[in-house]
Amino acid sequence: MVLIRNFINIFFVPELRKKLFFTLCVLFIHQLGNHIPVIGIDLDKLANLVLQGTGLGGIFASFDLFSGGALSRGMLFALGIGPYITASIMMQMLTLSVPWLEEKQKEGEHGRKVINQFTRYLALGVAIVQSLGVAIAIEHYQLAVQPGWSFRLMFMLAITVGSLFVMWLGEQITLYGLGNGSSMIIFAGIVSSFPADIKKTIYAVWDGALAWPVALVLLAVFLIISACIVFIEKGERKIPVQYTRRVVGQRVYGGQSSYIPFKINTAGVMPVIFASALLNMIVFPFTFLAGYAQVFQWIADQLAYGTILYYILTFLLIIGFSFLYTTLIFNPEELADNIKKGGAFIPGIRPGRKTADFFNYILTRLGFVGALYLGLLALLPAGVYALFNIPFSLRSMSGTSLLIMVGVALETAAQIESYLIENRYEGFLSSGRLKGRR
């Protein structure tokens, strides 16, 4: 009863109610666009190609993480939020290497607006290039009804505009809704695949292609992985901070103690999203050129979704992006300087450079554990498929999908809880606040 009451409390906070309703409306529009087909594609042939899981079908299946299955079905939002994610990766790389962009990032809100505008322009370019590549690949696999430049231009225009519209929807969620817009759209695409995955599993059990004990094991693995993600995501390292006591007139300020929480996974789900986007960006050109040269075919086969090399690259990219994203989020020197300016210090650590070195040491240790956790968790479902020789794959059961789904759900729940506590309600869960675990 307490849990039901806390859920009902959501609708008694006007601002939270508006944000929740706005987010649901935007996600509904996004799902509607995922069911509008693009003109000029033989959808039956495309479905058969994706079902085979080889060549273009395999790369389409891996791209579907960002489009909610729209690309493998030839829908309007085929590229989804993928071009914007790819552009964000490029801009973050450029920010680390171009001094002018690095200065803009330090300018606060104005600098972030400039960088976001450049990211939008770059996303447009990425969407045009990707849409042209997909159009040519569709013609190469004889999926176009009337191939030629008329089809290519119409296809490029349709899915490029669709991708920009999805990017705009994500920005509206970030501004006026709940959670990060890009993550919420990917989350909605993963959740929308649940009915199809459940139906596929039930049909496989009925047809005898999958034993029912193995189906129960799949369900147990899904629940265990989700529980492990929640357990680790709520874990944090608390760094104590002591404020010095100051006497101003007849009043005494400071003298209090607090702490700085560092999560085990300081980078969140973004390294997984970035790694998947970058790997798809690497694999797609070789898949497209496979029909023109044998060497490209060999490279495409080695990098195909589900191969050992694919999982190794996924693991390494997740670890690399984890450290990169942690560096972008936390600046040890800036954090140490802010603590010093606030008249605080860490017990046993000298303020200034020593404090910055201490933060860097803590973030490196936590970052390594968090990166290892993300990488292993992304590969675990693939090991389950290989161990039990499961003849099909479930999009919602992949490690990447589970990490994004549970991570975004936790972040959104924490944001909802903050609104409830601000309005003097108990919290989102029956236990009260979503507390971190030491």
Buried (B, 14 or more C-beta within 10 A) or exposed (E): EEEEEBEEBBEEBEEBEEBBEBBEEBBEBBBEBBEEBBEBBBEEBBEEBBEEBBBBBBBBBBBBBBBBBBBBBBBBBBBBBBBBBBBBBBBBEBBEEEEEBEEBBEEEEEBEEBBEEBBBEBBBBBBBBBBBBBBBBBBBBEBBEEBEEEBBEBBBEBBBBBBBBBBEBBBBBBEEBBBBBBBBBBBBBBBBBBEEBEEBBEEBBEEEEBEEEBBEBBEEBBEEBBEBBBEBBBBBBEBEBBBEEEEEEEEEEBEEEEBBEBBBBBBBBBBBBBBBBBBBBEBBEBBBBBBEEEEBBEBBBEBBBBEEEBBEBBBEBBBBBBBBBBBBEBBBBEBBBEBBEEBBBBEEBEBBEBBBBBBBEBBEEBBBBBBBBBBEBBBBBBEBBEEBEBEBBBBBBBBBBBBBBBBBBBBBBBBBBBBBBEEEBBBBBEEEBBEBEE
